Amino acid sequence: MIKIISFKICPFVQRVTALLEAKHLPYEIEYINLSDKPQWFMDISPTGQVPMLVTEGGTALFESDAIVEYIDEVTAPLVDVSTPEQRAIDRAWSYQATKHYLVQCSTMQSANQETLTERSEKLNKAFDKAEKNWLTGRSSMVKSWAT
């Protein structure tokens, strides 16, 4: 079974586990303490960072972008009808989301309700824009193939 190694509030692991969930792939997750990393983790991690995915064959993969691309390569696509152009657009929107992960972390760690509300509104606008563009693009893509 695939194993994910992370810490409890790692925003980068969320994109990995979200894809695994969307593709209904079984996995286990182990949380480590980043301020006291276990030696076994340091032995397999070239960067000492999470997330890390350990394949069923025991290969340790790192960097969330590389991990999700690996998952996509070894599994059936979520959407069967896709062109190279649409896959590139999907990856571009995924990369845009990556830029908001640290904003998400700071939002989750807001010192007070006012800051939380302000940061949440900003983050929600960014995600709404991405979702709207993705859904619009998917809808027009499917319509063009249907005709």
N, C-alpha and C positions, 0 to 999 in steps of 0.2 A: 504494500500500500504506500502511496505517496505520503511523505511526511513534510510538514511545514514547520519551520522554526521561526519564532518571532518573539516580540514582547507584547504585552496586553494591548497597548494603544497605538501600535505601529500603523500609520495610515497607508504605508506602502503594501503591507500584507493584505489590506482590505481588497485591493484590486485582484490579487492572486486568489484569495478565498472566494471572492464574488464570482470569478470566472469558473472556479472549480464547482461552486454551487450551481451556477447556470448550466454547466455541462453535466451535472449530476455525477460528478466523479468523487469516489470515496477518498478521504484523506484523513490523516490525523494531524493534530497541531500540538506543538510543545512550546510553551512560553518559557523564556529564559530571562534572567535579570541582567540587563545590559551593564550595570555597574559591577557585576560579579559574574562574568561569563564563564560557563563551565569549560574545563579543558577540552572535553570531547568536541565541543562546538569550535573552539579555537583550532583544534587539529584539522577540522574539515573546511573551515571557512577561510578563503584567501583574503577577505577584507575585514573580518570580524564584525560584519554588519548583518542585519536582518532586513527583509525576509530571506530565508534560504529554503529551497525545496530540495529534498533528497528523493531521488527517483527510486522506483522499485528495484532498480539495478544497483543502487547505492551511490550514484553520482550526485555530488552536491552542486546545485545550481544557485547562483546568486544574482542580485539585481532584479527588481520586480519587472522591468520591461522585458528582460531576457527570459524570465520565468514564464510570463504570460504568452510570449511568442512561442516558447517551447510547448506549452500546453496546447496552444492552437495548432501547432505542427503535428502533434501526436494524437489529436482527437478530431472528431467530425466537427465541421464548422457549425456555429449557432444558427447561421442563416445559410441555407443551401444555395440561393441565387445571389451570386456576388461576382463582380468583375475585379480585375486588378486595381482599377481606378477606385472602386468603392471600398476595397480593402485598404487602400492607401488613405482614403478619407477617414475611414474608421480608425486607423492607427493614429492619424493626425489628431482626431478628437480625443483619443485616449491619451496622447501626449499632452494635450491641453489640460486634461483632468489631472495629470501628474503635477502640473504646475500649481494646482490648488491644494495638494495634500498638506503642505506645511501650513497653509492658511487654515485648513481644517483642524490641524493640531492646535494652532494658536486659538482658534475658536473654542475648541473643547477645553482649553485651559484658561479661559477668560476669568479675570479676577472678580468681575461683578456682573450683574444682570444687564446693565446698560451696554457694557462692552460685548457681552455675549450676543445681545440682540443686534447690535450694529454689525458685528462680524458675521453673524448668521445670515442676515439679510444680504450682505455682500456675497457671501458664499453661495447662497441660494440663487441669486441672480446669475452667477457664473454657471451653475449647474443647469438652471432652467434654459439658458442660452444653448448650452451643449446638447441637452436633451431635445430641444425644439429642432435644432439643425440636424441631429441624427435622425429623428423621426421623420422630418420632412424629406430628407435625402433618401431614406429607406422607402418611404411611401412612393415617391416619384420613380425610384429605381424599380420597384415591383410593378408599378403601373406600366412602365415602358416595356418590361418583359412580357407582360400579359397581353399587350396589343400586337 
